[in-house]
């Protein structure tokens, strides 16, 4: 008697089907859902932060000479720099939270937890507060 079913590939210790995923892996998947709002808040900060105007004003110090000196390109790169810097600075408390959480675990593994992603989101939101004032002024001018 022959079976026509395809053989299943060998499974490693960390391979689990979706229904059998451990609770900590499901919690990590929920933590990664905070990534989209995190990036949107950082982009919002890059577009409306008062520090963007400072970077545009002092573009001669950081803008590469081989690029065309188009004002739109200078503004875009300044916004991108502020957004990136926002993510980097807000990631510092998140890294501390993740380090403390790794020490608290019995096996010492480092995983991105909901707490560390939440700390990253909170840090990004706090760094975006100056941009909210600028946005409020823009909305009142209309």
GULOKE-515708 format. One record per residue: x negated, y negated, z negated of N, C-alpha, C, O in turn. Coordinates in Angstrom, 2 decimals. Each point is the difference from the previous one (the first is absolute). Example, Ala and Ser with C-alpha at 12.3 -4.5 7.8 and 13.67 -1.06 7.14 Angstrom:
% residues 2
PT      n_px      n_py      n_pz     ca_px     ca_py     ca_pz      c_px      c_py      c_pz      o_px      o_py      o_pz
PT    -13.19      5.69     -7.80      0.89     -1.19      0.00     -0.90     -1.20      0.00     -1.04      0.02     -0.66
PT      1.39     -1.07      1.38     -0.82     -1.19     -0.06      0.77     -1.09     -0.73     -0.51     -1.11     -0.17
END
This chain:
% residues 142
PT      n_px      n_py      n_pz     ca_px     ca_py     ca_pz      c_px      c_py      c_pz      o_px      o_py      o_pz
PT     -0.84      1.16      0.00      0.84     -1.16      0.00     -0.90     -1.24      0.00     -0.86     -0.14     -0.87
PT      1.06     -0.73      1.82     -0.83     -1.19      0.10      0.81     -1.23     -0.37      1.21     -0.05      0.21
PT     -1.90     -0.92     -0.76      0.66     -1.25     -0.37     -0.45     -1.08      0.99     -1.19     -0.09      0.34
PT      2.13     -0.71      0.12     -0.32     -1.06      0.94     -0.17     -1.35     -0.69     -0.16     -1.01      0.68
PT      0.19      0.97     -1.98     -0.14     -1.26     -0.72     -1.45     -0.47      0.06     -0.94      0.80     -0.05
PT      0.78     -2.09      0.16     -1.35     -0.54      0.02     -0.57      0.05     -1.41      0.69     -0.27     -0.98
PT     -1.96      0.61      0.90     -0.59      0.09     -1.35     -0.15     -1.40     -0.59     -0.26     -0.98      0.71
PT      0.41      0.91     -2.00     -0.18     -1.28     -0.68     -1.48     -0.20     -0.28     -0.70      0.95     -0.34
PT      0.23     -2.18      0.49     -1.42     -0.23     -0.28     -0.30      0.18     -1.48      0.88     -0.19     -0.84
PT     -2.10      0.55      0.53     -0.35      0.16     -1.42      0.15     -1.35     -0.71     -0.27     -1.06      0.56
PT      0.69      1.14     -1.79      0.24     -1.21     -0.78     -1.07     -0.17     -1.05     -0.41      0.95     -0.66
PT     -0.02     -2.18      0.53     -0.99     -0.33     -1.01      0.69     -0.31     -1.33      1.23      0.03     -0.07
PT     -1.99     -0.31     -0.95      0.60     -0.25     -1.31      0.80     -1.30     -0.05      0.89     -0.14     -0.83
PT     -1.19     -0.82      1.72      0.71     -1.27     -0.02      1.11     -0.08      1.03      0.70     -1.01      0.07
PT     -0.53      2.05      0.75      1.03     -0.01      1.03      1.32      0.48     -0.59      0.12      1.15     -0.41
PT      0.85     -2.02      0.38      1.33      0.38     -0.45      1.00     -0.56      0.97     -0.17     -1.12      0.50
PT      1.22      1.87     -0.21      1.04     -0.56      0.87      0.68     -1.16     -0.69     -0.12     -0.18     -1.21
PT      0.84     -0.61      1.98      0.60     -1.22     -0.55      0.92      0.28     -1.18     -0.02     -0.75     -0.98
PT      0.79      1.76      1.04      0.92      0.29     -1.09     -0.70      0.43     -1.27      0.54     -0.15     -1.10
PT     -1.73      0.70      1.25     -0.74      0.50     -1.16     -1.03     -0.98     -0.52     -0.83      0.35     -0.84
PT      0.85     -1.59      1.33     -1.02     -0.96     -0.40      0.11     -0.27     -1.49      1.10     -0.20     -0.53
PT     -2.23      0.18     -0.14      0.03     -0.30     -1.44      0.52     -1.41     -0.24     -0.01     -0.85      0.90
PT      0.46      0.62     -2.10      0.62     -1.28     -0.34     -1.00     -1.15      0.13      0.38     -1.10      0.39
PT     -1.66      1.35     -0.72     -0.96     -1.09      0.10     -0.27     -0.41      1.44     -0.27     -1.17      0.27
PT      0.35      2.12      0.68     -0.16     -0.35      1.41      1.20     -0.79      0.49     -0.15     -0.92      0.81
PT      1.34      1.26     -1.27      1.18     -0.78      0.38     -0.08     -1.40     -0.58      0.40     -0.97      0.66
PT     -0.91      0.83     -1.87     -0.15     -1.32     -0.61     -1.03     -0.82      0.77      0.16     -1.21      0.15
PT     -1.22      1.86      0.33     -0.99     -0.71      0.81      0.60     -0.48      1.31     -0.32     -1.09      0.46
PT      1.19      1.90      0.13      0.66     -0.42      1.24      0.89     -1.21     -0.25      0.08     -0.89      0.85
PT      0.58      0.83     -1.99      0.81     -1.16     -0.35     -0.90     -1.21     -0.22      0.37     -1.11      0.37
PT     -1.53      1.32     -0.96     -0.93     -1.11     -0.25     -0.46     -0.62      1.31     -0.16     -1.22      0.08
PT     -0.05      2.03      0.94     -0.45     -0.53      1.29      1.10     -0.79      0.71     -0.29     -0.72      0.95
PT      1.53      0.84     -1.40      1.06     -0.81      0.60     -0.14     -1.47     -0.39      0.62     -0.86      0.62
PT     -1.42      0.56     -1.64     -0.25     -1.39     -0.38     -1.02     -0.66      0.93     -0.23     -1.21     -0.11
PT     -0.37      1.97      1.01     -1.03     -0.54      0.87      0.56     -1.01      1.00     -0.64     -1.01      0.27
PT      1.81      1.27      0.29      0.58     -0.91      0.98      0.36     -1.35     -0.63     -0.38     -1.04      0.55
PT      1.09      1.01     -1.69      0.24     -1.31     -0.62     -1.31     -0.70     -0.40     -0.09     -1.23      0.07
PT     -0.89      1.99     -0.48     -1.30     -0.56     -0.37     -0.63     -0.73      1.18     -0.47     -1.13     -0.14
PT      0.47      1.77      1.30     -0.59     -0.62      1.18      0.81     -1.19      0.48     -0.58     -1.00      0.44
PT      1.90      1.07     -0.54      0.83     -1.12      0.42     -0.22     -1.23     -0.89     -0.06     -1.12      0.49
PT     -0.07      1.35     -1.79     -0.26     -1.12     -0.92     -1.37     -0.60      0.29     -0.15     -1.22     -0.04
PT     -0.85      2.05      0.32     -1.33     -0.52      0.31      0.02     -0.81      1.29     -0.66     -1.04      0.09
PT      1.40      1.51      0.92      0.11     -0.76      1.24      0.71     -1.33     -0.22     -0.39     -1.02      0.57
PT      1.41      1.04     -1.38      0.71     -1.23     -0.34     -0.93     -0.98     -0.69      0.05     -1.20      0.27
PT     -0.89      1.70     -1.14     -0.97     -0.85     -0.68     -0.99     -0.58      1.00     -0.37     -1.17     -0.09
PT     -0.08      1.98      1.03     -0.94     -0.49      1.00      0.59     -1.10      0.87     -0.71     -0.93      0.39
PT      1.99      1.03     -0.09      0.63     -0.99      0.87      0.27     -1.32     -0.70     -0.08     -1.06      0.63
PT      0.41      1.10     -1.93      0.47     -1.21     -0.66     -0.87     -0.46     -1.17      0.37     -0.95     -0.69
PT     -1.48      1.59      0.46     -0.84     -0.37     -1.12     -0.69     -1.34      0.25     -0.40     -0.29      1.12
PT      0.27     -0.54     -2.16     -0.76     -1.24      0.17     -1.48      0.26      0.28     -0.70     -0.88      0.51
PT      0.22      2.05     -0.84     -1.39      0.34      0.26     -0.26      0.22      1.49     -1.14     -0.11      0.45
PT      2.18      0.42      0.30     -0.14      0.13      1.45     -0.40     -1.34      0.60     -0.86     -0.06      0.88
PT      1.49     -1.01     -1.35     -0.35     -1.33      0.51     -1.46     -0.35     -0.35     -0.68     -0.64      0.79
PT      0.22      1.07     -1.95     -1.40     -0.23     -0.37     -0.95      0.73      0.94     -1.02     -0.54      0.42
PT      1.37      1.78     -0.09     -0.85      0.77      0.90     -0.01     -0.61      1.40     -1.04     -0.03      0.66
PT      2.18     -0.47     -0.22      0.05     -0.64      1.32     -0.86     -1.26     -0.01     -0.71     -0.29      0.96
PT      0.79     -0.47     -2.05     -0.76     -1.24     -0.10     -1.51      0.27      0.04     -0.74     -0.76      0.62
PT      0.30      1.83     -1.27     -1.42      0.32     -0.04     -0.35      1.16      0.93     -0.84      0.83     -0.32
PT      1.48     -0.79      1.46     -0.22      1.08      0.96     -1.42     -0.01      0.57     -0.49      1.03      0.46
PT     -0.16     -2.17     -0.49     -1.37     -0.06      0.51     -0.96      0.87     -0.77     -1.04      0.38      0.53
PT      1.36     -0.07     -1.77     -0.87      0.83     -0.82      0.18      1.49      0.20     -0.92      0.77     -0.29
PT      2.07     -0.34      0.77      0.24      1.43      0.13      0.40      0.43      1.41     -0.11      1.18      0.33
PT      0.56     -2.10      0.49      0.49      0.38      1.33     -1.18      0.31      0.91     -0.92     -0.80      0.11
PT      0.93      1.97      0.55     -1.14      0.37      0.84     -0.08     -0.88      1.25      1.02     -0.29      0.63
PT     -2.22     -0.12     -0.27     -0.15     -0.91      1.15      0.28      0.65      1.35      0.22     -0.71      0.98
PT     -0.24      2.03     -0.90      0.22      0.65      1.28      1.48      0.09      0.37      0.33      0.35      1.13
PT      0.58     -0.66     -2.07      1.42     -0.01      0.30      0.42     -1.39      0.46     -0.59     -1.00     -0.40
PT      1.62      0.94      1.24      0.46     -1.32      0.44      0.60     -0.76     -1.18      0.63      0.58     -0.88
PT     -0.84     -1.88      0.87      0.45     -0.83     -1.12      1.46     -0.41      0.19      0.32     -1.19     -0.02
PT      0.53      2.16      0.19      1.44     -0.25      0.14      0.61     -0.17     -1.39     -0.25      0.83     -0.88
PT      1.04     -1.86      0.66      0.61     -0.19     -1.32      0.89      1.17     -0.43      0.04      0.34     -1.18
PT      0.66      0.26      2.13      0.86      1.13     -0.36     -0.82      1.20     -0.47      0.40      0.70     -0.94
PT     -1.54     -0.47      1.57     -0.85      1.11     -0.40     -0.63     -0.25     -1.37     -0.10      0.91     -0.81
PT     -0.31     -2.15      0.57     -0.57     -0.35     -1.31      1.06      0.20     -1.08     -0.30      0.55     -1.06
PT      1.52     -1.00      1.32      1.08      0.16     -0.97      0.31      1.48     -0.24      0.17      0.42     -1.14
PT     -0.10      0.36      2.20      0.28      1.43     -0.13     -1.07      0.70     -0.84      0.33      0.78     -0.89
PT     -1.58     -1.06      1.17     -1.08      0.65     -0.76     -0.02     -0.46     -1.45     -0.31      0.78     -0.89
PT      0.64     -2.05      0.65      0.07     -0.48     -1.37      1.13      0.70     -0.76     -0.17      0.39     -1.16
PT      1.31     -0.23      1.81      1.11      0.71     -0.64     -0.36      1.45     -0.27      0.34      0.55     -1.06
PT     -1.02      0.07      1.99     -0.43      1.39     -0.18     -1.00      0.12     -1.15      0.04      0.97     -0.76
PT     -0.94     -1.94      0.65     -0.97      0.03     -1.10      0.67     -0.17     -1.35     -0.36      0.69     -0.95
PT      1.34     -1.58      0.85      0.70     -0.20     -1.27      0.80      1.26     -0.35      0.02      0.41     -1.16
PT      0.63      0.19      2.13      0.76      1.23     -0.25     -0.91      1.12     -0.49      0.32      0.70     -0.95
PT     -1.44     -0.54      1.61     -0.95      1.05     -0.38     -0.59     -0.26     -1.38     -0.13      0.92     -0.81
PT     -0.21     -2.16      0.55     -0.54     -0.34     -1.31      1.04      0.20     -1.10     -0.34      0.40     -1.12
PT      1.59     -0.66      1.43      1.08      0.25     -0.96      0.06      1.47     -0.36      0.10      0.36     -1.18
PT     -0.15      0.51      2.19      0.04      1.44     -0.26     -1.22      0.46     -0.80      0.11      0.85     -0.88
PT     -1.27     -1.41      1.20     -1.21      0.42     -0.72      0.02     -0.45     -1.45     -0.33      0.78     -0.89
PT      0.72     -2.02      0.64      0.03     -0.49     -1.38      1.09      0.68     -0.82     -0.20      0.30     -1.18
PT      1.35     -0.06      1.79      1.09      0.67     -0.72     -0.31      1.47     -0.23      0.61      0.63     -0.88
PT     -1.53     -0.07      1.64     -0.36      1.40     -0.18     -0.88      0.26     -1.20     -0.13      1.15     -0.43
PT     -0.47     -2.19     -0.12     -0.89      0.18     -1.15      0.77      0.51     -1.22     -0.43      0.99     -0.60
PT      1.56     -1.63      0.19      0.74      0.57     -1.13      0.57      1.38      0.31      0.10      0.84     -0.89
PT      0.26     -0.61      2.14      0.51      1.32      0.38     -1.07      1.07     -0.17      0.29      1.11     -0.43
PT     -1.53     -1.44      0.77     -1.09      0.95     -0.17     -0.25      0.29     -1.47     -0.31      1.13     -0.37
PT      0.44     -2.15     -0.47     -0.17      0.21     -1.44      1.09      0.92     -0.54     -0.27      0.91     -0.78
PT      1.51     -1.17      1.21      1.12      0.86     -0.45     -0.22      1.43      0.47      0.24      0.95     -0.75
PT     -0.69     -0.78      1.99     -0.22      1.35      0.53     -1.15      0.69     -0.75      0.06      1.21     -0.23
PT     -1.07     -1.95     -0.14     -1.12      0.58     -0.74      0.45      0.45     -1.40     -0.38      1.07     -0.46
PT      1.18     -1.90     -0.18      0.52      0.37     -1.33      0.93      1.20      0.11     -0.02      0.87     -0.86
PT      0.83     -0.83      1.90      0.90      1.14      0.19     -0.77      1.28      0.27      0.43      1.08     -0.42
PT     -1.56     -1.17      1.11     -0.81      1.20      0.28     -0.62      0.53     -1.29     -0.14      1.21     -0.17
PT     -0.23     -2.10     -0.74     -0.55      0.45     -1.27      1.06      0.68     -0.85     -0.30      0.91     -0.78
PT      1.54     -1.36      0.93      1.07      0.57     -0.81      0.41      1.39      0.48      0.60      0.76     -0.76
PT     -0.91     -0.42      1.99      0.38      1.31      0.52     -0.98      1.06     -0.51     -1.18     -0.27     -0.21
PT      1.71      1.45      0.03     -0.83      1.07     -0.55     -1.09      0.43      0.98     -1.12      0.29     -0.42
PT      1.43     -0.25      1.72     -0.98      0.49      0.96     -0.93     -1.10      0.50     -0.98      0.30      0.68
PT      1.26     -1.57     -1.00     -0.87     -1.10      0.39      0.09     -0.38      1.47     -0.82     -0.79      0.48
PT      1.79      1.35      0.25      0.14     -0.35      1.42      0.47     -1.44      0.14      0.75     -0.51     -0.83
PT     -1.19     -0.11      1.89      0.49     -1.36      0.29      1.05      0.09      1.07     -0.23      0.53      1.09
PT      1.38     -1.05     -1.41      1.12     -0.06      0.95      0.58     -1.39     -0.07     -0.04     -0.66     -1.03
PT      0.59      0.23      2.15      0.72     -1.25     -0.01      1.34      0.25     -0.67      0.78      0.83      0.45
PT     -0.53     -1.54     -1.51      1.23      0.20     -0.75      0.94     -1.16      0.25     -0.37     -1.03      0.56
PT      1.59      1.22     -0.99      0.99     -1.06      0.13     -0.43     -1.21     -0.81      0.24     -1.14      0.41
PT     -0.88      1.37     -1.53     -0.44     -1.11     -0.84     -1.08     -0.82      0.69      0.02     -1.23     -0.06
PT     -0.97      1.89      0.72     -1.05     -0.76      0.67      0.53     -0.74      1.22     -0.42     -1.12      0.28
PT      1.33      1.73      0.46      0.60     -0.70      1.14      0.87     -1.15     -0.49      0.06     -1.05      0.64
PT      0.62      1.25     -1.77      0.80     -1.08     -0.57     -0.88     -1.15     -0.47      0.37     -1.17      0.15
PT     -1.53      1.49     -0.72     -0.94     -1.05     -0.42     -0.52     -0.75      1.21     -0.20     -1.22     -0.06
PT     -0.03      1.92      1.15     -0.47     -0.63      1.23      1.08     -0.94      0.56     -0.30     -1.11      0.44
PT      1.53      1.59     -0.46      1.11     -0.83      0.48      0.20     -1.21     -0.89      0.24     -1.10      0.50
PT     -0.34      1.28     -1.80      0.16     -1.12     -0.93     -1.13     -1.02      0.17      0.25     -1.20     -0.01
PT     -1.47      1.67      0.16     -1.13     -0.90      0.23      0.15     -0.77      1.30     -0.32     -1.19      0.05
PT      0.80      1.85      0.98      0.23     -0.68      1.28      1.10     -1.05     -0.14     -0.11     -1.09      0.55
PT      1.17      1.43     -1.28      1.08     -0.96     -0.19     -0.47     -1.21     -0.81      0.39     -1.13      0.30
PT     -1.23      1.36     -1.30     -0.52     -1.13     -0.78     -0.92     -0.90      0.83      0.03     -1.22     -0.14
PT     -0.82      1.83      1.01     -0.88     -0.81      0.85      0.79     -0.74      1.08     -0.51     -0.94      0.61
PT      1.74      1.35     -0.38      0.84     -0.64      1.02      0.80     -1.17     -0.58      0.65     -0.72      0.76
PT     -0.69      0.51     -2.05      0.77     -1.09     -0.60     -0.31     -1.38      0.59      0.94     -0.76      0.23
PT     -2.19      0.41      0.04     -0.23     -1.31      0.64      0.66     -0.10      1.37      0.44     -1.09      0.39
PT     -0.37      2.17      0.33      0.64     -0.02      1.32      1.51     -0.21     -0.12      0.62     -0.55      0.91
PT     -0.03      0.98     -2.01      1.44     -0.20     -0.17      0.34     -1.48     -0.12      1.05     -0.44      0.47
PT     -1.94     -0.33     -1.11      0.22     -1.44     -0.08     -0.04     -0.65      1.37      0.80     -0.89      0.30
PT     -1.72      1.32      0.53     -0.09     -0.53      1.36      1.24      0.38      0.80      0.55     -0.82      0.74
PT     -0.10      2.06     -0.89      1.21      0.43      0.72      1.21     -0.77     -0.46      0.87     -0.34      0.81
PT     -0.79      0.05     -2.11      1.13     -0.76     -0.51      0.02     -1.41      0.60      1.05     -0.52      0.36
PT     -2.22     -0.10     -0.26     -0.08     -1.32      0.62      0.39      0.04      1.46      0.66     -0.91      0.50
PT     -1.05      1.97      0.20      0.37      0.13      1.41      1.51      0.16      0.16      0.60     -0.57      0.91
PT      0.01      1.33     -1.81      1.45      0.22      0.11      0.78     -1.27     -0.38      1.07     -0.25      0.55
PT     -1.58     -0.53     -1.48      0.69     -1.24     -0.39     -0.13     -1.07      1.08      0.86     -0.88      0.11
PT     -1.91      0.95      0.68     -0.21     -0.99      1.07      0.98      0.21      1.14      0.23     -0.92      0.79
PT      0.35      2.09     -0.69      0.92      0.29      1.12      1.35     -0.51     -0.24      0.88      0.16      0.84
END
